[in-house]
Amino acid sequence: MKIGLIAALVGLALPGLAHAGERTATPPQWRGDVDFMYRGFLEPGAIRDRASASRSYAVVGNYTQMSHGLDITARFAVVHGITVGLDFPLVFHRQRRWIEGFDMRFDPEQDKATMVAGRALPATVLDASPGARNHVGFGDLGVLFRFVPFAERGVPGRVAAATLAFDVGVRAPSGENHDAVRDDGTAGPGRGGPALELGMTASRRVKLVEPYIAVNAVLSAPYRQPTRDADGLDIPAADGDPEGTEFDPANTIGVRFGTEVALREVPETDERMGLDIGIGVRYVGPHEQSVGSWIPVPMEATVGRLSVEGEHVEVDFGLGFRIRPRREIQIAIDVGAGWESPHTVSMIDHSSYTVQTSPGTFRFFWGLGATGRIR
């Protein structure tokens, strides 16, 4: 799984409910919100491989991936229904730890590399794998814009039967990437290059519930990064560019269906208690990365070379709980789970590295935060 994409996407990264209870809302003019949201996820997973196309897949590695981070987001309404904001993601820990993995070997009969029937790797080798790097530090800084042309409430002069919100975000590559290795062995948690985030959310209040549908896309620009081979030597870019090999991160597009449920509302004091229940589906396109980002110990001749993680689909279910004990503050609690379809993790060409994720790859996520509401 691409490390930076997990976090960012949306992002990183995992499906979030940061605006549960306010999916299409904006602060009043000259007012704003400041969010502090801790997010974490746990992904117990496995990779599998097969010796030939005619044989079935066998598990060749098991891992757990865990992340802990803090999103700090500030939004301000310049006029009713139009906000600008900044998002500062901070990653404390994001790492894949290999529990078990097999060596990569070359099968001359099949003329391909395979992990099937390889030797079990010791823990010292698995812990030193590039695929086990800890990604920490500041993520990709985001500049966010929201425009609400129609609203059931809260936007004077644009009253309509439903609420429609458009979102645009620009991400700067401040979080570096997997191959930007520091002296202490850690790497950046970012995507590598700049990205454009587009979204549209529509909702309609019906008594105590407000169903919504949200569509979003992330368009990532290529970036260049020097990589190193198994001996630690710089690998020249195929086109000779001194800035290194060009990598093209995955683009994504997703849709989310859900509903907000008001459990308690006091309009006079703006107190509120509610739930946000939603399910999302996201397509993740091909993702270019260096060999070694995923496979525990690839063939030495391929370490650091350009490879592709295959396209796949992710599905998640999330539940958000919001408590607003007074007008100026809101407490957020999120839990959920997700699944991703099997896909190749490091393909150089159609005959190399047929390793793919297991069909049983699930992720469990959670969040806890608070919003300061300037009203």
N, C-alpha and C positions, 0 to 999 in steps of 0.2 A: 504494500500500500504506500502510495506517495506520502511522505511525511508532511511536507508543507501544505499539500492540498487538504489533508485531514483537518488541519487547524484552520485554515482559511476558508476554506471553502466555506463559505457562508460566512468561513470557512472555515475556515481551515479549514472549517474545517470540519465538524460534526454538526448534526442538525440541532439548532438552538431554538429557544423560545423566549429570546430576550425581550420581545415586545408583546408577550402574551397579555391579553386584556386590552391591548392598544394596537392591534395589528394594523389598523389604518389611521391611527390618531397622530396628531401633531400638537405641540404645546401652543398656548395662545400667543398672540403677537407680543414680542419683546420678553418672552418667557422661555424657559428651557429645562432640560433634564440632564442629569449626570448619572450614568450607570456604572456600578462596580459589580462585575459578575464573574465569580469563580466557576470554571468549567473543567470537568474531568471526564475521561472515558477509559474503559478497559475492554480490550479485544483479545480473547483467547482464540488462537487460530492455528492453522496447519497449512503446509504446502505439500503438493503431491507431484509425482512425475511418473513417466512410463518409459520402458526401454525401447518400445517401438509403437507405431501407430496401430498395430493389430493387438496390442496388449492393453490390459486395464491399468488404471492409475493406482499407485500405491503411495501412502503417506511417507514422506522423506524428511519431514521436519515439523516441529511443534514450537510455538512461541506464545508469549503474551506481550501485548503492546499496551502501554499505559501513558496517559497524559494528564498534566495538571497545569492550568493556566488562569490568567486573569485578564478579562476584557474591560477596558475603561473607555466608555463612550460618552461624549458630550454632544448634545443637540440644542440648537437655538433657533427660534422662529423669528425670522426677519419680518415677515408679515403673516397674517392668518393663512394657514395651509401651506406654507413654504418654510422648510427648515434646512439648515446647514449643520454639519457635524464633523467631529473628528473621532476616530477609533484607534486606540492604542492597545494592541494585543501584547501580552507579556506571557511567555512560556517558561514555567519553572522546571518542567521535566516532561520530555516526550521521548520514549525509547521503546524499541522492540527488543525483548530479551529472549534469546533462543534457549528453550528447554532441552531440545534434542535436534540434531541435524546430521545429515550424512555428507560425506565427501563427494565432490563432483569428479567423475571419471570419464574417459573417452572410450566409447564402445566402437571398435573398428568394424565389427560386423554390421552395425547399423549406421556407421559413419556419423555419429552424433555424440554429444556430451549428455550424460545422464547422472542423476543422483541415485537411481535404483541400484541396489546391491553395492552401494558405496560403503566405506567404513564409517562407523560412528565417530563423530568428532568430539574431542574432549572439551570440557567446559571452558578451559583457558582459550582455546581456539575460537569457540563460539562467541565468547565475550569480547574478543579482539576483532571480530568481523566488522567491516564497514556498515553492514546492515544492522548492527547493534549500537550504532552511535546514539548518544544522547543529544537531542536537539533542544537548546535552551536559549533564552535571551528575548530581546524585543522582536516581535513579528513584523508583518508588513503593515505600515501605517496607512490608514484609510481616510479619505475625505468623502463625506457622505452628503447627499442631497435628497430631499423628499418634496414632492409636489402633490397636493390633494386638490384636484379640480372640482370634485363633487363630494359632498359630505352630508350625512344625515343630521349631524350636529357638530358644533365646535368650530365651524368655519363660516362666519357671517358672509352673506351675499352669494354663497354657492350651495344652498340647501337643495338636496336631491333625495330620491327614494332610496338610494344606496350610496355607499362611500367607495371611492376609488383613489388609490394612492400609487404614484410612480416613484421608484427609487433608482438613483444612479450613484455608484461608488467608484472611486479611483484608488487603487492600491499602489503604493510605492514599494520597491523591492528592498526595504530597510531590514527585512528579516533574513537576508542572505539565502543560503540553500544547503542541501545535503553535502555538497562537495566543498563548501567553504569551511574547511576544517581548521579549528583554532589550535593553539599550542598545547592546550590541555586535553585535546582529543574530542571535544564537543564540536557540534556544527550548528548552523543557523536553522531556525524553524520555519523560514519563509519559503515562498514558491520559487524564488530566483529572479523573476522578471516582474514588470508591472502588470496590472490586471484591471479590467473594467468589469464592474458588477452592475447588472441591470435587473430590475424587479418591478412587478406590478401586483398589487393586492386589491381585491374587491370584497366588501362585506356588507351585510344587511342585518339590522337588528330586528328580531322578532320576539317580542316580549322579553324574556330573560336570557335568550340565547342570541348569538350573533355568528352565524355561519360565515366562513370566508374561504376564498381560494387565492393562492399566491403562486405566481410563476416567476422564476428567477434564472439568470444565466451568468456565468463567469467566463470572460474571454481573456485568455492569458497571452502575453507577448513573449516571444523567444528571448533568451538571454545567453550570454557566453560565460563559461567558467573553465579555468584550467583544471585538468584532472591528472592523476598520477597512476602509474602502473604498479604491479606487484612489488617492484623494487624501489618504489618511491620516486621514480623519475617522471618528469613532466611528459605528457603525451601531446605531441603536436596536433593541432587541429587539422582535419582533413582538407580544409580550404586554405591552410597556412596562416590563418588569422592569429596574431600574437596574443589576443585576449582569451584564446582557448576555444574549446568545442562549443558549438551552438546547440542548446537544448530547447525543446518546444514543450512547455507544460500542457497538461490536459485542459481542454475547455469543458464546461459542464452546463447542463440545462436541467431544471427540475420543476416539479409542481407539488404543491402541498394543499391538502384539503383538511379543514378542521372547523371547530366551532368554539367560541368563547361562551362560557356559562356564568352568569352573574348569580352568586350565592347570597350576596348581601350588598345593598347599595343605599347610601345616604346622600342624596344630591345636595342638601344644604351644607354639609361639611366635606363633601367629596370623598368620603370614606367608601371603601369598596373591598369586597372579597370575591374572587372568581377563579374559575378553572379554564385552561386552554387545552383542548384535546385535538390532536392532529396526526395525520399520516402523510408522509412524503415519499416521492419517487424521484430519483435523480439519475440521469445518464452522465457517465464520466468517459470522456473520449480518450484516445491513446495518449500516453504520457511518456515523454522521453526523459531518461535518466541514465546515470552511469551504471555499468555492470558492477555489482557489489552492493548496490543500494538495497537489494532484496535478498538474493541468494547468499547463504552464510559464507561459503567458500567456493567461489567460481573458479574456472580454469585460470591459471596464472596469466596466460597469454591474452585474456579478455578483460582483466581487471581495469576499471576506469574507462573502458570503451563505451560508446553510445549504444544504448539499448532502449527498448520500448516496453512499457507496461501496457497490457491490452485494455481495450474499452470494456466497460462493464456497467451494471445497473446496481444502484443502492436503494434500499427501502428502509424506512424507519417509522416508528411510532413513538410519539412523545406526549407527556402529560406535564402541564405547568400549573402551579398553584400560586396565586397572587394575593397578597394581603396589603391593603392600604389603610393603616390605623388612623392616619390623619392626612390632610391634604399634601403635606410636604415630603412624605416618604412612602415608598412602596417596597415590600419584601418579596423576593422571587425564589421559588423552589422548583427545579426541573428534574424529571427523571424520564428515561426512555430506553429503547433498544432498537438496533438496526441490523440489517443483513445485506451482504453484497454477493453478487453472482460470481461464480468461478471465472478466473481470467488468468492469462499468462502474466508473469511478473517481470520477466527480463528476456525479451526476444531480440536477438541480433539479426537473424534471418529466419526463414520458415523451417529450417532444419536444426537450429541451435536453441538450446535451453527451452525445453517444453515444460518447464516447471510452472505450475499454476496454483492458485489458491484453492483451498478446500471448499466444497459446497456448504459446509457447516461453519462459515465464517460469520460470527455475530459480534456486535459491539453493544456495550452497555454504557450509557452516559448519564451524567448528573450535573446539576448546577445549583449554586446558591449565591444570591446577590441582593443588592439594595439599590434603589434609585432615589436620588435627591431631586425633588420636583420644585423648581423655582416658580412660585405662583403668586 
